[in-house]
């Protein structure tokens, strides 16, 4: 007797996530960090998701949506590579947003 199984979108998302290697995840996070650093080099104190998307599009030469990078930004904030700033208006959409900025890291202490 065959029992039909239903596949939900959550199952598909889980399978897709498992298929991604750690190298791909770290590469995507690195692309976000590169865009944030470029923004800082251009004298931007902090960046919203949409502003990061524009910088990534400039670097990659292809369309990037805020939905594609929001998970990477969240994981970078959790890993303390990025920090959330004060709410402000986004220069792209004009809407209220929580921007992020790169956290300075001290590589080593010299005694």
C-alpha positions as CSV (number, residue, x, y, z in Angstrom):
1,X,0.0,0.0,0.0
2,X,1.4,3.4,-1.1
3,X,0.9,6.3,1.2
4,X,1.1,9.7,-0.6
5,X,3.3,12.3,1.0
6,X,2.8,16.0,0.8
7,X,5.7,18.3,0.2
8,X,5.4,21.7,1.8
9,X,7.3,24.8,0.9
10,X,9.0,24.5,4.3
11,X,10.3,21.1,3.2
12,X,11.6,22.5,0.0
13,X,13.3,25.4,1.9
14,X,14.9,23.0,4.3
15,X,16.2,20.8,1.4
16,X,17.6,23.8,-0.4
17,X,19.3,25.0,2.8
18,X,20.9,21.6,3.4
19,X,22.1,21.6,-0.2
20,X,24.0,24.8,0.3
21,X,27.5,24.2,1.5
22,X,29.1,26.2,4.2
23,X,31.4,27.7,1.6
24,X,28.4,29.2,-0.3
25,X,27.0,30.6,2.8
26,X,30.2,32.3,3.8
27,X,30.7,33.5,0.2
28,X,27.3,35.2,0.3
29,X,28.0,36.8,3.6
30,X,31.4,38.0,2.3
31,X,29.6,39.6,-0.7
32,X,27.4,41.5,1.8
33,X,30.4,42.5,3.9
34,X,32.2,43.7,0.7
35,X,29.2,45.9,-0.1
36,X,29.1,47.4,3.4
37,X,32.8,48.1,3.4
38,X,32.4,49.8,0.0
39,X,29.7,51.9,1.5
40,X,31.9,52.9,4.4
41,X,34.7,53.8,2.0
42,X,32.2,56.1,0.3
43,X,31.6,57.8,3.6
44,X,28.3,56.1,4.3
45,X,28.0,55.7,8.1
46,X,25.4,52.9,7.8
47,X,23.4,51.1,5.1
48,X,19.9,49.8,4.8
49,X,19.1,46.4,3.0
50,X,18.1,48.2,-0.2
51,X,21.2,50.4,-0.1
52,X,23.4,47.3,0.3
53,X,21.5,45.7,-2.7
54,X,22.4,48.7,-4.9
55,X,26.1,48.4,-4.0
56,X,26.1,44.6,-4.5
57,X,24.4,45.1,-8.0
58,X,27.2,47.6,-8.8
59,X,29.9,45.0,-7.8
60,X,28.3,41.9,-9.2
61,X,26.7,43.4,-12.4
62,X,23.4,41.6,-11.8
63,X,20.1,42.3,-9.9
64,X,20.1,41.6,-6.2
65,X,16.9,41.9,-4.1
66,X,16.6,42.7,-0.5
67,X,15.0,39.4,0.2
68,X,18.1,37.6,-1.1
69,X,20.4,39.2,1.4
70,X,18.2,39.8,4.5
71,X,19.1,36.4,5.9
72,X,22.8,37.0,5.4
73,X,22.5,40.3,7.1
74,X,20.7,38.8,10.0
75,X,23.4,36.1,10.4
76,X,26.2,38.7,10.2
77,X,24.4,40.7,12.9
78,X,24.2,37.6,15.0
79,X,27.8,36.9,14.4
80,X,28.7,40.4,15.5
81,X,30.3,41.3,12.1
82,X,27.5,43.9,11.6
83,X,25.5,46.0,14.1
84,X,22.2,47.7,13.8
85,X,22.1,51.5,13.8
86,X,19.3,53.9,14.6
87,X,16.1,53.8,12.5
88,X,16.2,56.3,9.6
89,X,14.7,56.8,6.1
90,X,16.2,54.6,3.4
91,X,17.7,56.7,0.5
92,X,16.3,54.1,-2.0
93,X,12.7,53.6,-0.9
94,X,12.2,56.5,1.4
95,X,10.7,54.2,4.0
96,X,11.8,53.8,7.6
97,X,14.5,51.2,8.0
98,X,17.1,49.8,10.5
99,X,20.5,50.2,8.9
100,X,23.6,48.2,9.6
101,X,27.3,49.1,9.9
102,X,30.5,47.0,10.0
103,X,31.8,46.4,13.5
104,X,35.5,47.3,13.9
105,X,37.6,44.4,15.0
106,X,40.9,44.5,16.7
107,X,43.1,41.8,15.1
108,X,45.6,41.3,17.9
109,X,46.9,43.0,21.0
110,X,50.5,44.1,21.1
111,X,52.1,44.1,24.5
